[in-house]
Amino acid sequence: MKKLHFGLFENAQANDSGRATWRHPENQRDQYDTLDYWMTLAKVCEEGGLDFLFLADAWGWAEVNGERPDIASVEGLDLPRLDPFIVASAILAHTSKLGVVMTGSTLLEQPYAFARRMATLDQLSGGRTGWNIVTTGTADTAVKAFGVPMVAHDERYEMADDFVRLVYKLWEGAWEPDALTKDKQGNFADPAKVHTIDHQGPYFTSQGYGNSAYSPQGTPVLFQAGASPAGRAFGGRHGECMFVGGGTVEQLAAHSKAIREAAVESGRSADSVKVMAEFRCIIGDTKEDAQRRYDEVLASQTPEVTIASYAWFTGLDLSAYDPETPMTELHTELSQSQVSRFAGLTVGDVLKDWHEHGVGSKAFVGTAEEVADHVIAMAEGANLDGFLLSPVIQPGSTIDFVEKVMPILRERGVVAPSEGSTLRERLTESTSPTLPADHPAVSARAYESVTAAS
Ligand SMILES: Cc1cc2nc3c(=O)[nH]c(=O)nc-3n(C[C@H](O)[C@H](O)[C@H](O)COP(=O)(O)O)c2cc1C
């Protein structure tokens, strides 16, 4: 079995994935807007030996039939939130090993400025950054807010492809890794190692010099979580680490296989992509104790929350459908995986058992030993490289996992050693902080072919 990597799912807002958990007496997530909250969490992650803290992000807001329901404000479901890049900056400044993965939208960001922002954080952190590439599943309200045109689901992936090819040129091709000599008796930068880029894509163009020098990793570690056919093809081409949502071992195994096949189709090896499954658990001293703790969380939910959250991610109003409608008959131009992951269920099933089938993954409830057994069984059964821990109560759920489950997993010898100072070295077991030769970003080092030819 592969040695496993662990990251923590977080969100710079009061709830996660459209669940209303902030009211729980032990949950400190409503403190997301304080530095103390993030510093406590960063310390727990770093000292607990997690590889990274992941900051999810979404633009837009929940809208059911054109209106933002009051429940969205009453429960703080979608808004307000903080900028993940600025939160990341604080976390990176207060840690020395932990990676931080930020979510950035290829529909809404401006690639030239985005490239500099990522390079800055990679530089200042000594190469501890990752980018979760999203096409923005919540696009319909987000485009209204940004005043930009709506782009259909599959076309958003073509746009993403253009976006990444431009930022690859800026990160990999504009400044050679050893361009900065900072020699007070000689040059600050070697002019022969500073290049112009030229990108004339269908969506983005850029010509001239890159604004930042080569950072420790060059390109931040590339994360992706698209689950639709277009999303998987994109992930297979560009992703180094793919997140998959929850599901049965069989569903996860099929998903993990499809992602690796997509990588092979793009000329990369099946193992060049790390597949990490979102994992949510509630740990108790006994199974009954864990279940009681989970019931307390569920008690604070209402079906209106699910309807609002589902509409936010898909634009669809579940309450408007005949309950017998198979979920797979629904169609959306927003997040298609929020439809396909419910294959086999009807709209009524999802609404009836909404807390289990909601937008996030189903929680595993048990003792620390049972959680460890389950994690190992899932990893073996689905050929996973690791897990993205999706805590229910913060920071308690994360503390429970790192203090109670991680020691058992370590004792069983299944935790990756995570050596190296950059996120790429820790996650991919590579001895180099930069991308491997089979990644498409490497061809953006146009100067290499010039040097080789001359
Ligand atoms: C663990 C995980 C984390 C995700 N984080 C985000 C996020 O932060 N922002 C976002 O817009 N989408 C996020 N997504 C959604 C996907 O990135 C993807 O955009 C969405 O599934 C729609 O694409 P698809 O229709 O190809 O699946 C996440 C998905 C998973 C499984």
The ligand as an SDF file (V2000), in Angstrom:
LIG
                    3D

 31 33  0  0  0  0  0  0  0  0999 V2000
  -12.3170   18.4000   -2.2320 C   0  0  0  0  0  0  0  0  0  0  0  0
  -12.8690   19.3690   -3.2330 C   0  0  0  0  0  0  0  0  0  0  0  0
  -12.5940   20.7140   -3.0760 C   0  0  0  0  0  0  0  0  0  0  0  0
  -13.1120   21.6500   -3.9780 C   0  0  0  0  0  0  0  0  0  0  0  0
  -12.8500   22.9740   -3.7860 N   0  0  0  0  0  0  0  0  0  0  0  0
  -13.4110   23.8890   -4.5910 C   0  0  0  0  0  0  0  0  0  0  0  0
  -13.2100   25.2850   -4.3700 C   0  0  0  0  0  0  0  0  0  0  0  0
  -12.5340   25.6830   -3.4430 O   0  0  0  0  0  0  0  0  0  0  0  0
  -13.8120   26.1580   -5.2040 N   0  0  0  0  0  0  0  0  0  0  0  0
  -14.5770   25.7580   -6.2760 C   0  0  0  0  0  0  0  0  0  0  0  0
  -15.0710   26.6190   -7.0040 O   0  0  0  0  0  0  0  0  0  0  0  0
  -14.7700   24.4460   -6.5230 N   0  0  0  0  0  0  0  0  0  0  0  0
  -14.2290   23.5130   -5.6990 C   0  0  0  0  0  0  0  0  0  0  0  0
  -14.4470   22.1870   -5.9150 N   0  0  0  0  0  0  0  0  0  0  0  0
  -15.2280   21.8140   -7.0810 C   0  0  0  0  0  0  0  0  0  0  0  0
  -14.3750   21.4050   -8.2660 C   0  0  0  0  0  0  0  0  0  0  0  0
  -13.1540   22.0570   -8.3340 O   0  0  0  0  0  0  0  0  0  0  0  0
  -15.0490   21.6300   -9.6120 C   0  0  0  0  0  0  0  0  0  0  0  0
  -14.9510   22.9800   -9.9380 O   0  0  0  0  0  0  0  0  0  0  0  0
  -16.4580   21.3080   -9.5950 C   0  0  0  0  0  0  0  0  0  0  0  0
  -16.5500   19.9760   -9.2310 O   0  0  0  0  0  0  0  0  0  0  0  0
  -17.0930   21.6090  -10.9760 C   0  0  0  0  0  0  0  0  0  0  0  0
  -16.4150   20.9960  -11.9960 O   0  0  0  0  0  0  0  0  0  0  0  0
  -16.9130   19.6510  -12.6360 P   0  0  0  0  0  0  0  0  0  0  0  0
  -18.2990   19.9180  -13.1080 O   0  0  0  0  0  0  0  0  0  0  0  0
  -15.9200   19.3650  -13.6980 O   0  0  0  0  0  0  0  0  0  0  0  0
  -16.8550   18.6450  -11.5360 O   0  0  0  0  0  0  0  0  0  0  0  0
  -13.9370   21.2340   -5.0410 C   0  0  0  0  0  0  0  0  0  0  0  0
  -14.2110   19.8650   -5.1970 C   0  0  0  0  0  0  0  0  0  0  0  0
  -13.6960   18.9350   -4.2930 C   0  0  0  0  0  0  0  0  0  0  0  0
  -14.0020   17.4800   -4.4710 C   0  0  0  0  0  0  0  0  0  0  0  0
  1  2  1  0
  2  3  1  0
  2 30  2  0
  3  4  2  0
  4  5  1  0
  4 28  1  0
  5  6  2  0
  6  7  1  0
  6 13  1  0
  7  8  2  0
  7  9  1  0
  9 10  1  0
 10 11  2  0
 10 12  1  0
 12 13  2  0
 13 14  1  0
 14 15  1  0
 14 28  1  0
 15 16  1  0
 16 17  1  0
 16 18  1  0
 18 19  1  0
 18 20  1  0
 20 21  1  0
 20 22  1  0
 22 23  1  0
 23 24  1  0
 24 25  2  0
 24 26  1  0
 24 27  1  0
 28 29  2  0
 29 30  1  0
 30 31  1  0
M  END
$$$$
